[in-house]
Amino acid sequence: MDLSSAAATRPDGKALAATATAVVLWASAFVSIRSAADHFGPGALSFGRLATGSVVLLALLLYRREGLPPKAAWPGIVASGVLWFGLYTVAIHWGERLVDAGTAAMVVALGPVLIALLSSRLLHEGLPRRLVGGLAVSFAGALVVGVSMSGGGGGSVGGILLCVLAAVTYAAGVVLQKPALRHASPLQVTALSCATGAVVCLPFAPQLVSQLAAAPVDAGLNVLYLGLFPTALAFTAWAYALARTTAAKLGATTYVVPALVVLMSWAVLGELPRPLAFAGGALCLAGVALSRRG
């Protein structure tokens, strides 16, 4: 590995701050989605947040006069937009309605593992032992958190399959986004991927309009929040960090999310976590710390 490649795999302070921003905002999305889910269908909620995020990001792209990226970036942008922004968002919103929160958390926790495997195969990033060990510890922690949150019913086969689809499309989207960042800026990649996802979810636009008319103001504000922060800001921060480190190592940091969700649910929703949830969250954090070493 040459010096430039080595520098690209060692995130600086700004990249670490961007990663922290992304995972905190994605954790907050779980709480916000819980509040909005009673008033919006999975497709309508997905289109609402992606359309909001697209408007903000495209406006910022025009303001900064970055223009369109070169042709080499478009395959990754479109693939990431369809898989991660579009299909993943609908699948996770829909799947979480059919299975309990614990089951969804356990299934979607496959995502970072799949990212590591795919990036090793397709991006030739390798699988360092510390990363594998960290993934194993964090995955075990995510399972513990899932068990603590599980209502015991599990859910339908269709719901579990939707959560599996969410994990697969999330992993594929991250890995396919990485090459696009070699040719385009994080803002270009995020804005155009988000717009692609919004186009995928466009058939749900009429449903969103009708449900917005019937929803209370706070539910509509939740959709706006999801579009501005966990979508526009978080995905841009993620792309910034992804351009500066490996997909597998960055994917492992998302295991911080279950630990943050436990704390946020306690602080915002007043849901007192079980001791098992705290233990699982601690394992998630320990695994992330191990994966980031070296």
MOJO-V162648 format. One record per backbone hydrogen bond with DSSP energy under -0.5 kcal/mol. NH is the residue of the N-H (numbers start at 1). CO is the residue of the C=O. E is the energy in kcal/mol with one decimal. If there is no record, write none. Layout:
BEGIN
nh = (NH/NH)
co = (CO/CO)
e = (E/E)
END
This chain:
BEGIN
nh = (6/7/8/9/9/10/11/16/17/18/19/20/21/22/23/24/25/26/27/28/29/30/30/31/32/33/34/35/36/37/39/40/45/46/47/48/49/50/51/52/53/54/55/56/57/58/59/60/61/62/63/64/65/65/66/70/73/74/74/75/77/78/79/80/81/82/83/84/85/86/87/88/89/90/91/92/93/94/95/96/97/98/98/99/100/102/104/105/106/107/108/109/110/111/113/114/115/116/117/118/119/120/121/122/123/123/125/132/133/134/135/136/137/138/139/140/141/142/143/144/145/146/147/148/149/150/155/156/160/161/162/163/164/165/166/167/168/169/170/171/172/173/174/175/176/177/178/179/180/181/181/182/183/184/189/190/191/192/193/194/195/196/197/198/199/200/201/202/204/205/208/209/210/211/212/213/214/215/219/220/221/222/223/224/225/226/227/228/229/230/231/232/233/234/235/236/237/238/239/240/241/242/243/244/245/250/251/252/253/253/254/255/256/257/259/260/261/262/263/264/265/266/267/268/269/269/271/272/273/277/278/279/280/281/282/283/284/285/286/287/288/289/290/291/292/293/293)
co = (2/3/4/5/6/7/9/12/13/14/15/16/17/18/19/20/21/22/23/24/25/26/27/27/28/29/30/31/32/33/36/36/41/42/43/44/45/46/47/48/49/50/51/52/53/54/55/56/57/58/59/60/61/62/61/183/70/70/71/71/73/74/75/76/77/78/79/80/80/81/82/83/84/86/87/88/89/90/91/92/94/94/95/95/154/149/100/101/102/103/104/105/107/108/109/110/111/112/113/114/115/116/117/118/118/119/119/128/129/130/131/132/133/134/135/136/137/138/139/140/141/142/143/144/145/146/153/98/156/157/158/159/160/161/162/163/164/165/166/167/168/169/170/171/172/173/174/175/176/177/178/179/180/180/185/186/187/188/189/190/191/192/193/194/195/196/197/199/201/202/204/205/206/207/208/209/210/211/216/216/217/218/219/220/221/222/223/224/225/225/226/227/228/229/231/232/233/234/235/236/237/238/239/241/242/246/247/248/249/250/251/252/253/254/255/256/257/258/259/260/261/262/263/264/264/265/265/270/271/274/274/275/276/277/278/279/280/281/282/283/284/285/286/287/288/289/290)
e = (-2.4/-2.3/-1.6/-1.0/-0.6/-0.9/-0.7/-2.2/-2.2/-2.3/-2.4/-2.4/-2.3/-2.3/-2.4/-2.1/-2.1/-2.5/-1.9/-2.0/-1.3/-0.8/-0.8/-0.8/-2.1/-3.1/-1.7/-1.2/-1.7/-2.3/-1.8/-1.2/-2.8/-2.0/-2.6/-2.5/-2.2/-2.3/-2.9/-2.0/-2.4/-2.5/-2.2/-1.9/-2.6/-2.9/-1.9/-2.1/-2.3/-2.2/-2.4/-2.4/-0.6/-0.5/-1.7/-0.6/-1.7/-0.6/-1.1/-0.6/-1.9/-3.0/-2.4/-2.5/-2.3/-2.7/-2.6/-1.8/-1.7/-1.8/-2.9/-2.3/-0.6/-1.9/-2.8/-2.9/-2.0/-2.5/-3.1/-1.9/-1.2/-0.7/-1.1/-1.3/-1.7/-0.5/-2.2/-2.4/-2.1/-2.2/-2.7/-1.2/-1.7/-2.3/-0.5/-2.4/-2.4/-2.1/-2.1/-3.0/-3.0/-1.8/-1.7/-3.6/-0.6/-1.2/-1.5/-2.3/-2.8/-2.6/-2.7/-2.3/-2.3/-2.7/-2.8/-2.1/-2.1/-2.6/-2.1/-2.0/-2.6/-2.5/-2.5/-2.2/-1.7/-1.3/-2.3/-1.5/-2.0/-2.5/-2.0/-1.9/-2.2/-2.5/-2.2/-2.2/-2.4/-2.8/-2.2/-2.1/-2.7/-2.4/-2.2/-2.2/-2.4/-1.5/-1.3/-0.6/-0.6/-1.3/-0.7/-1.4/-1.4/-1.3/-2.6/-2.6/-2.8/-2.2/-2.1/-2.7/-2.1/-1.9/-2.4/-2.2/-2.0/-2.1/-1.7/-1.2/-2.1/-2.4/-2.1/-2.3/-2.1/-2.4/-2.6/-1.6/-0.9/-1.4/-0.5/-1.7/-2.3/-1.5/-1.5/-1.9/-2.7/-2.6/-1.9/-2.3/-2.7/-0.6/-1.0/-2.1/-1.6/-2.7/-1.8/-1.3/-2.4/-2.5/-2.4/-2.2/-2.1/-3.1/-1.8/-1.6/-0.9/-2.1/-2.7/-1.8/-0.8/-0.8/-1.3/-1.7/-1.9/-1.5/-0.6/-2.1/-2.9/-1.9/-1.6/-3.0/-2.7/-1.4/-2.5/-3.4/-0.7/-0.7/-2.3/-0.9/-0.6/-1.3/-1.3/-2.0/-2.5/-2.5/-2.3/-2.0/-2.3/-2.3/-2.4/-2.6/-2.1/-2.4/-2.2/-2.4/-1.7/-0.7/-0.8)
END
